[in-house]
Structure formats: structure tokens, C-alpha cells
Amino acid sequence: MQIRHLKSIIPSGETPNRVTALAWSPNNQKLAVVTADRIIQLFDETGERKDRFATKPADPKTARSYYICGLAFSPDSTKLAVAQSDCVVFVYKLGLDWGEKKSICNKFIQTAEITCLTWPHEQHNALVFGLADGKVRIGNLKSNKAATLYQTDSMVISAASSIDGNAIMTGHLDGSINRFYFDDGISGAAQGKFATHRCAPTVLLWGESVIAAGTDKVVVFYDSDGRPLQQFDYSKNDEMNEFTVGELSPSGQSVVIGSFDRLNIFNYVSGRSHWDEAPTKLIDNFYTVTALAWKPDGSRLIAGNMCGAIELFDCCLRRSRYKGKFEFNYVSPSQVIVKRLSTGSRIVLKSHYGYEIQKVNIFQDQFLIANTPETLLMGDLASCKLSEIPWTGSGNERFYFENPHVCMVFNAGELSLVEYGVNEILGSCRTEHMNPHLISVRLNERPAEDDIKRVAYLVDLQTVHILDLISSINVATITHDSKLDWLELSGKANKLLFRDKRRQLHLYDIPTQTRTTLLSYCSYVQWVPNSDVVVAQSRGNLCIWYSIDSPERVTMFPIKGEVEDIERANGKTEVIVDEGVNTVSYTLDEGLIEFGAALDDRDYERAISLLETLEMTPETEAMWKSLSNVALSDRKLLIAERCFAALGDVSRARYLASINSQAEQIALEHPGEELNHFAVRAKLAVLDKHFKLAENIYLEQGRVEEAMEMYQEIHKWDLSIRVAEAKNHPELDSLKRNYFQWLIETGQEEKAGLLKEEEGDMISAINLFLKGGMPARAAFVLLQHNLISNFELTERISASLYKSGLYEKAGELYEKLGSNERALDAYRRGKAFRAAVELCRVVYPVEVVKVEEQWGDHLVAQKQMDGAINHYIEAGKSFKAIEAAIAAKQWKKAVVIVDSLQPPESGKPYFLPLARHFAEVRDYPLAEKYFVQAGRPQDAVDMFTKANKWEKAHALATSYMSSEDVAILYISQAKEMEAQGKFRDAEKLYLTVGEPDLAINMYKNQKQYDHMIRLVTAYHKDLLVETHMYLGKTLESEGNFRQAEHHYIEGKDWKAAINMYCANNLYEEAYRVGKTFGGPNSAKQVAYLWARSLGGESAVKLLTKFGLLDAAIDFATENGAFDFAFELSRFADKYKLADVHYKHAMFLEDEGRFREAEAAFILAGKPREAILMHIHNENWETALTVAETYEPSSVPEVLIGQAKVAFEHGETAKAESLLLRAQHPELAIKFYKDSNNWREAIRFAKEYLPNKLGEVHEEYDRYLSGQSDAGKDHIVNTAKTFEQQKEYSRAIDMYLKISTNHTTDLDFLEQTWERAVDIAIKFVPERGQDVVAAACMRLIQVKRYAAAGELYAGVDLYKDAIDAYIAGGLWDKARQVLTYAPKYKDYVETAYITHLKSTGHAEALVDVDVGAGLEIYAQRGEWDKCLEKAASQNRDVLNKYLMGYATVLVNESKYEATAATIVKYGVQQVPANFELYSRLAVELLRAPTATGTATLRDFLFKLVHGASFSPQPAIAERFGHFLFISHLAALKNYCLKKRDLAYFAAKQAISLLRYTKDIPADRAFLEAGQAAKNAGMNNMAFVCWNRFLDLSEAIEEGNLSMLENTDFVNTDVPFDVPLPAEPAEESKREEVRDWVLQVSLDQKVNQEIDTRECDQCGTSIYEASLSCYNCKKLSEPCIVTGYPVLRNSVKCTTCNRLANKDDWNKFVMIERICPWCATNQAPIYFQS
């Protein structure tokens, strides 16, 4: 909180005059101030004094020794309470306005001194004050009496009200603080001690916390439970004095506590629920602060002191301006004062929940929207009404303020309505159509008995909902056939005007739920403000409905122009019409408008007086009618009589006159009861046509005769008779006879017939109906009572119906009579085609088509084209159907019919209308199709062109027109568009026909160069640079340099832009371009040219400004402008001048002006350059002269240069002399060496530099070794020379110097190196082996291994010789060396084996090292070779590689091949292999094939039995189970191939079911079922296939939970089997399912498993089960069938395996072998 001093309201006095109390009025308008003089002064909000008055003592007779201890305004700001120390509280009535008379309205005299005062703002008629005796009392303004709230034992010294105004708190001298809640009807009154402060709380405030302070200089903040929350201790601050007074901001979130010369400020931080201390406000020389008051809007703080000074302070957290029109003053986080800067008017925007206001917006300079974290505030600055609603929005809300009473908030498809001044959402609804013209809200805008708050809004564009915002009930839903674009409720919200897209205006009456069309075309409509009058414009007519209850009564008069608005003011209503040039107003009849208001107010006399002054027009007639209806409803009978008289309704007027007369007579007898009399009420009910009500009124009073007479008067005899019947009237029969006779006499045969019908005399009734011309009623009675058998009567009725034109009814009767032709004729005449069609379909099928066509013709005649289409289609009249569809605008149907015509071209007459329609509705594909079929492709092209669909137009045009015609067409259209300024459209046309050049030229002519460049970029990219350059030159000639620069740059010729600017003396622009695009150098060049154009000192200043003076000088010298360079150099340093001289010298040298150049070099201080110049030009004498004169140190250089030239010219003697003169003789040797004149070099060294002679020799040797082919001959010749000189060692060295660097001739190299070896062996034997080693190393390097080996062997270096041969792969020669060195035999063999291994020569390696060879085969994957070789080795070797190969195959899932391979090479009974064997058995059984199963059986048999027929026990225990499964599976596959063995195959397949944990269960049951079916075992086939189907479903489901095991319970067939991933043979599933379904219906098939009796216990068990579930006996399986071997068993004579005797004999009779061991066997009939 920031506090800033504004001004002094009352200056400080010279003597003490303590300000004892201050108070602001809640409406912020008045400030009350009282000092020790007891005079109350009143100031306005600006601090200007407006009034003053003296207070009175409690007892006028006593002396004025009291003081004012407290002031408080009432919540409504009209009263001021004054607490005086003389035991009294006065309440003064001040009023709201200045100048109102003041008076004392209440006086509360107490027995003790009053010490403090507070007036809670929610207690309008009660104020609270504290007394010195400890009592806290409340003064009631209504009763003018005071009552004690509570009493304490300690003096009350302070009092405070809560922020919400529903509680008070008092502080006492003993430090106690008490709290009291006023009874709010919910919580009940509560009082009690709140806390005990550390000293007397002279300061007590209640805001966000309770604040207490006093003489101890400590400020304590208490929470709501009285616990200390925070405290600020100033007791140790010597500058601080005791706290005297405090004040709380209106929001309760800021506190100011006064003491001596200062104000301490504390602010509440809501986010942390914590109080923070703000900087203290120091006020020098203010002395003790005695009173404080905070303005209710929070913007001002008033402080008073001991000397009577009143100071005004401005308070705010921050200020901001909004669009320069408003000022926001944040006086607390939850309160903002919004001030309009133009008028100074203010409004206080405050969150009632205490939330921080985060953002404030003002819309339309009138409406406020503010956001807090949890709420949304909105307000109207004009009415000063504010609302705050709970809101958690997205930040995307939209606000609408068209309604002055309601703010509409639209967010995420939901509309919320908030009434200004109400802190809750009025209502909400869902709509996506948020437009002020599509939403109408009315809130009590017209006088009414009940609150009316309604909203009309769109659910969709054709549906309106009207919602009652009070009850949240949808009072009406209006569904329209067209989209709406405007709607508005009437002022009473009882009628709705709405207009649709077709401009039709409709009126909806909400109470009656009826709709009326007011206008077929309406361009403007509006309710007249504050009335129910409607004004609308229909083309050139102004339409006014003064009485909207009679919508047919409309006043119309012609106008010119368009209606703009309706203005109603000063008793006048005008319609403002804009006629183009000027605005005209049309005045409406205010009397007619006022009538509506009078009628709403029920001011009948005023309404009649208004109508009586008006002429009788349709409008006034409607108003009289409305008034009569309202008067009747309110029972104003005289008014109603006058209205009917005015309307000319004589009968009603007379009737009302009689009622009024009767009422007057009743009034004489019973005053005031005339309208409640039964006779009056009954007659009024008759007038309202509520006859039943009138009857009940009479009957309640026992007036039967009057009730009957009432009905008779209105000729309702039947109702009169009904009353007589109900009351058993004695004249009932006579009444009926008279009534019937009267009906006959008056020709009312219909009613007479109805009477007879009620009596049950149907024949008489029918005759009367026929007589009365009511044949239809007669026919109804005839049919209802089934009198059709009366042929004569039926014929009469039929003829009468036919004659009366009731053909359909006549046809029905003719049809019932069986006269079908007459029925059909009647149906046709009566256009009852539906009945005619139905009759024809039954009786005359041929006529159906004709009747359908006639039906269609009839509907077309009735303009019901839609209905006719289908009937024409039924009649086969396609052309008529098409015409009807087109006429009905059912284009889609027309398309369907046209497309179905055969031949298709027959529909050609309709193609063009269809095409034109689809072109209008922009269905271009269909339009194109029918234009083309109609032979009008040109129209389709035009259509696409108008729609800007150039590509489609072009594609169509090229399909049906020549390319030249298309081009001509498009170019001509493009020219037209170009002339119209439609350049983009023209461009599209040009591009469509491939003429971009024309488009480019168009843009060029229009100087639209950007578009021109765009097209060139797209179509002539190769000319883009050229185009840019052309445009640049064009724009340059036009003086448009900037544009020209752009194109030059785009054309990548920025130099042209620089030249352009330079040519026009725009060097600054040129410099910019050069710097931007050309880089630093080009910028320097431009600056240079700029400077050249200026010259002199100006040029120097310019260049210095750019920092380019030195660069410009350099550029001038580089370009030969030495005069300008010297001119600039005068302003530069001396070093720059020397540089210019130097460059000038260089220039002169290049020009060949050597003498001038020499002078310039010397001026530049570079004589050496002059010397070098002369040396370069071989002007030796001049060079020597300059050197001797200016630089003696360069003399040797001159001499050396001259000597070099002499060497080049062959003048060696002169050169030697010059070099000796220059004291550089070594250069002579260098020159000789450079020219390869080694002889002279050696000579000169011997003569002049003998110390260099050895070095020269060495260099000569190096020279020779570095020579190639040319050097080879030189070396050889030198070596031969050494040989001749017998310097053999030197000769050897020379021969060995020759290498591949000198020649690639390997034979020559071999001969040369061998020559060196020969010389060494012959002449230098001590070097023999070294030379051989060196020569052999070189030979090996050039891959001459044989020669190297021979040389090694020749000197007995056998090991080296062997290595050489091995390196060359010469194994035979290496072995030959072993003759001389046998100790290296193993070495050679080892190397040979290593060689074979490394090269992979397995074939050869096997012969040497079998193991290594086999490893190579295995590594290569050549397993066949590996196993063939391994088979010739021992069993361990074979097993190793066989298992290795088997592992590879198993990893590749080649299980069958694995088994076959193992069988081929022999099954090894090695335990280490058993894991692989097990996996092989499992995998082959899991995915069985015929060959795989047979191979597995062979493999396992050999594994288990080995070479004998007796199984190995240990192996059989592990693999015998798999062997028997594979045996049965293989044997089953074998038996299936032979018809004679089908029975065995079935048993074997069934036996395999017990092993379904090892084999696929579904496949096992499928094959078992199939085999059983083939063998005729249908029982087992059914059971197996049924289980197969269950398993298939379980596989699809993924679990066995739904599988039942009832079939195989108590068997050894497992239930919990693993499910395969995929079902077996899905293709057979349906076949199996069909067979199972068929067999399940066959009673002959026993649908259960086959059983047998147990041999041991006799229990009935599964036939194929090996164990008895009862006695647990186990049986051996038969090797033939797998079934259990029973008592009658046999054994194979070879393998001793058991079999059932019958099965064995049958099998052996056929196959002659044992199925287990395959040995020859014979049937066994007897076996011991």
C-alpha cells in the first residue's frame, strides 16, 4: 500500500484542538469531522466543507464538559451516530443530499460514560457502543431503546465491526478482547472471550485478521480462533511512541496504525496468508495521530492530530491508464476504483470474496470485465451495477453487451447470462450461434404481475429454444424449415419475432404455441421500444402492427429507401428512413402505441379515452377487440360492453347489457356480490362459450330448468335432453319427441339420424342420413354395424355416394358388393388412385401401369411433382418421370432416371437443363458430364472459366476443341479480363494455354514488375538475370533508382547499381550498395570515386570519416593515379608518402622508365629495390654504382648475380673470377653441380676449396644412386670400371646400389646382384655371406625365391634357403635341401601343414593331418565330406562331427534331416548325445510328417536296441516312450496306405490319443476320427471328432477353460494338453462339423467311447486304456494296435514283444513280418 499526501483539509492550529473522531459515509459522499470544540463539520469527497452543526449535551442544564468519542454513519448514509462522553448517543438524520434538514431521530441515554462506538453495515437499525462500566450495548433505532449485549468487569476502550458486518469485537482495559456474532437465523447468537492482549488494546481492528495494539508498541495479529498469528515489536525502537489509533482498509487487507509523527502500514499477502510491513509513512511535525478514517472506496485516508489538523492522503497499490480514457486505482488486491477521465465519475470494483483482481478490461467505454483467480466481475458504468460470479474460465471467453440489463458470456459453446447487480449466473444454455441478432433476452422490461426473465436462442440454425431463466424450463421449441438470421422477444417475452434466410418474417405466440407468418419478404423489423408494436419493411412498404395480438391487422404505407432505426422520445415515435441523399422520419401514431401501454397497465379508462379519439380503422378495431378480451378476463363488464358496442357486435353488447342490468339488481340486494352471483357467473360462462361450466353453475344451485333453458336458447336441444336425463326430468320423453319432430320439420335430418343412431334404429338413421344428403355418414353406419348384407340399402348408399362425388367411399362399397368395374371407375373418378392400384393388382393386373400413369398425371396437375415421380417410374414412363423430377427440382432423382435410360442418348433433351442446374449449384462434375452429353462442351468450358477452375476448363477444352481454338478462346478471354483489370485471372488463362510470354508482357505493360519476375522465374529461368537487368535499366531511365537497384542486385550485377548511382552523383547510395553487396573493396572503390569527385581537403575529410584515407591512397597508387595519391599523402604521415614513392617507383619500373624509377626508389628510402631492378635488367654497372653509393652491403649480391649470368652464358672463367671477388667460391661448386658438371666441380674444389673435396665426392655418389634408367647404365659402367681397377669391394657396392628404383627389369636385377655375389665369393670371400644375404634379401623382395634359395644354399645357409623356398611355395626344392640338412625335416613338414591350414587345402591336409582336415571341412560347412572322412576314423571322431552337424541342423530346425543323417552314419549310444536326441524326438513328434515319423522310428529303434533286438535298459527307460509313439505313428501311416490294414490304422490312431501331451492333440483327434470313420467305427469317430472341434475352439480362444472331458473321463487320454499355436487343417473343420451334426441326429450311433471289462476287476473301462482306473492294473501295449494286451496274447519269436493274438495273426498273415523288429514271422495259433 502506498500512501501519498494530497492536501490539508483543515490546517494545524496554534493551540491544542484534538480531533476526537472521523467518519466516512458508506456512499463516499460525506466526511464527518469533530474536534475538541464538539462541532461536527461535514466535507464532501474532495475535502470541501459543505456543512457544520454543534452537538448537544445529554442534559442541556449541565455545563458543556463532554467530548465526542465516536462517530459512525448508518449503512444507508442518511444518519450519523454521535457518541458523547456525557453518557449519551445521538443519532442525527442528515439525508443523502446536502442542505437537507438535520434532526435528532434517536437518543440513547446511558448510566455510564460512553467510550467507543461502531455501526456494523449489515445492522441497519442497530448500533453498538461500549461503556466505561464494562457493558457493551446495542441501540435499536426502531424502538429507540438500548439493550445490553454482554457485560464485563473491565472498561470498554475500543470496538470494531467485522468486514461482513455480522459481528463486533470489543477491547477492554484489562487487555481482554470479546467477540459477539449477531443472530443471522442460521448460526445463532454467540459471544465469548476472544483473546487476552498483552496490554490495553487502544487499537482494535477486524479484517483478514484481528489486529490489536496499544501502549506497549507491539502490533499483534490474531487468527479467527484468537491465537497470535504474527506480531511486530517496536518496543526497542526509541523513535517509536505508543500506538494511539488505527484504521482498516475497506477490503480488510491493509492496516494503518498511527502514533507520534508516523503511520505504520501493514499489508496482507493472501497467497501466503501472511502480513507484511510496508515502509512507514513519516509526517514531520504532525505530532500524535488522534483519529483515522478510510474512505469506503479505499482511495483516500484521513488523519487528524492533536492540533486539529485534518490531512488527506491518497492510497493505492498501483495506478494505470486504460486507453487514455480510464484510470484504474488499485486500492487493495481485491478492490479497484475505475475513474472515467472525461467526466471524473468513479465506480468501485470490488471482489466480495476477497480474491485478487488480476485484469480489468472496459468494453464500449461502458462495461467492465475483471478477472480474479476464482471469479469473474462485470459491471455497467452507466447504472453502476456490479456482479461477481464464480468462474474458472479458459481465457477465451467472449463478452456481449447488446442487452443493457444482462452481460452475455460465451465460452466453449456455452452461453452464460449474468444480470448486472446480481452475484450469480442468471442462466446458461448451449449454443454455437453467438450473434446478438440470434439471441434475445428479456428481464422484467414491461410491467407484469410475475417476474419475467426469458432468453430465446438457437440450438441450430433452424431450431429456436425459449428458456425461462427463473424456472430453467424450456417454455417453447420452434422448428423452422429454413435457417434463421434474426430473432427478438417482445418486451413481455410472450411473443417472438423471427426472420429466416428467405427473408420471411414470422410471429410466434408463446402462451398459445402458435406461429403466424407476417411477411413473405422483410428487410427490417424491430419492436418499438417499451411497447408491443412491431415495425417492419417489406420492399417499398413500411408495415406497422399496432396490435400484434391481431397479426392480420397491419398498417402499410409506401416509403422510399431503407429503414435505419426507430426513435422514441418526448412522446413521439419516429421511423428513420435513409433515402440515399437525405434521411426522412415517419411519425407513428403515438395514441395507438400508448394504448398498448395503457392496456398493459390495466388503465381501462385511459385506454378507452385513447380509442374514442381515434377513427375506426383496422388497427383501432383490433385494439377495441384486445381491450374487450382483457376487460372480460378482468370482469370489467361495462368496459367490455362499450368495446363490443364500438366494434358493432350488437349481440354481445346486448347480452352484456342484460348481464349488467341483472348485476345491478343483484347489487341492490347484495352489494359487492354481484359478480359472484351464480346467475352472472353462468351467463358470463355462456358468453365465453364455456357451456359446461355454466351448466355446472346452474346445477350446483339446483336450477335444472335454467340449465335446460340455457341450452334450448342456444338451440342445443341434445345437451338440454342430456341434462334432463341426468336429473330424471319428468318431461324427458316429451322433450325427445318434440326435439325429433322439430329436427324433421326444420330439415335437420343429420341430427335426427344421429338421434336414431343413439336409439339403435340403424335403418331409420341411415334413411335419414340419405335423406339429409349425408351418404358418407350412412355408409359409416352401414359398415360399422355390418349391414352390408342388405344389398338394396348398400346399393342406394353407393349410388348416393357416387352421385355426391364421394367416389372413393362409393368405390369401397362397390368393391364390397363385388362390382369391381364400378369400383375401379369410382376410384378413378374420385382420384383415389391408391385404392385403384390396390384393386387392379388383385383383379386387373394389366391396368396397374395405366392407373399408375393416371396417378402421376393427377399429381402433376395438382403440382405435386415429387409424388408423381415414383408413379411414373412404376408406370414405366421415364420421360414423364424425368420431367416431373425436373419440375420438382429433384435433380438427383432426375439424374438417376436419366442415367438409367436405354439407349443413353434418348435422354438428350434433358441433359442441358440438368447441366445448367448443376452449374448453378456448383456441382461442376455433373454439370460437365451433362453439358458434354448434350453436345455443349463449350458451355462447360465457360462454366469452369467463370468458376476460376482453369485447369478443368483447359482439360475439357482440349478434349473437345482443337488446340488452336482453345488457345484463341482463352487468349481472347484473357484479353477481356486484362482490359477489366483482372490480371490474375488473365494470367491463369494465359498459363493454361501455355502462353506465359503473353502474361509476362501483360505485367510488363502494366509495370507490375514483381508479377513479371515471378512468371519469368517460373517459365524462363534462363532469362531471369537478363530480365532483371532489363528492368533495372528501364527503371534507371525512369529515375526510379531504388527499384532499379533491386533488379540490378537480383540480376547479380551490383556494379551496375553502383555505376548508376555514381553517374547520378548519388555516391552515398553507391557506397551503401558497394558495402552491402560488393564487400569492403567495392565500398572502398566507391569512396575513392566519391573523393575524386570532391578533391582536395573535402576528399580527405570524406575518406577520414569512413576510415579509408590510407585505403584510398593505396587504391590511387594501384590504379596509377599518383598525382591524386601524392595530393592525399600530404595529409597523411610521412611513412605513407614514402610508400607512395615506392609504389610510384614500381610503376615506373613496369613502364621501363628505369632512371626515374631509380630516383623514386631512392626517395622512398629503398635503394636496394633500385639495385634489384638493375640486377633484373642485367645493368650490372649501374647496379654496382648504386650499391657502392647507397648500400655497400649489396655489392656482393650484384657480383653474384653477374657471375650467375656468366655461368649461364658459359663464361665460367669470368664467373669464377666474379665469385672469388665476391668472396663466395662455394657458389662456383654449386653452379657446377647444378649443371651436373661434376668434373669441373671436383677440379674447382681441388684448386680453391680442398676441404670440400670429400663432400663433393659423397654428393656425387648420392647423385649416381638417385638416377633411374639413365643412372643404371652409369652405375654399371662405374662398377665395371672398378672391376677393371680391381677395386672389387667398390664394384660390389656399386652393383648392390642398383634397385627397382632404377629399373623394372627383374632379370637384369637378378644378373646384377648375382654378379656382385660372384665377385664377393671370388675376390672378397670375407664379404661373401654378407653380400649373399644382401642380394638374397633383394631377390626375395622381387619374388625371385628360387634364385635366392640357390644363393643361400651355395654358401651353406640351408635354413635361409629353406625359408626362401617356403616363402615361394617351392616345397619340392625345400625338401631337396633336406638332403644336405636333414635336421630341418620337421621344420619343413610343420611349415607345410601350417600352409595347408592357412590356405584351406583340406583334401591335401587330410592326408597329412586328419584332425585338421576334418576341422576345415566342418568350418566350411562341407559336412558330407567331413562325415565321409570321419567315418573311416574311430567312433569318437565320427560322433564328434556327427553331433556337430546334428547341432547345426537342429538350430536350423531341420529335424527330419538330422534324424536321417544320424541313422545314415549310425546312432551312437553316447549319453552326451541324449539331450539332443530328446529334443529331436520332441520336435519331430510335435510337427509330424509321414517321412519324419518313419525316420524318427528308425532312429529311436537303433538307439534303444543298438545292433541287437534286445533293448538297452537305461536307454529304453528314457527313449522307449518316444520309440513306441513313433512306432504307432509310423505303423498307422503305413496301414492307412493299404485298404486291408484300415482296421489296424484306426486302432493305432486311437491308441495315439493317450500320447497327446507329446503329439499335437487336435491333429491326433482329427486323424483318429478319420481313421475310425474309414474303419466303420462311428462311435469312436464321433467322439474323436467332437473333441477335435472343442480343441479347435480352445485354440482360437487360447485356453482350455471351456473344454469338457466327459467323454474321456476315467481313461488314460490326458485332458490338460498343450495347445498348438495354430489349429490343424482348418479346411476340414466345416466338413467334420457337418458330419458330427449329422451323426448326432442318428439314433443308431452310440455317441460315446468303446468300452471293455477289466480282466482283473471287471469294471467297464475304455477299450484302449492301458490301465484300469478302479484296480489300477497296468497292461502292456500291443505292438500291432497299441491297444492293451489281454489274456489272449502272443510274442514275437525274435524281439519277444507282446501282441494281441488276433491282431498279430491278421497283420502277419498280410505282411509276413513283425511290425516291431521287421523280421519274418508267421501266424501263431499256439504258443507255449
Disulfide bonds with the S-S distance in Angstrom:
none
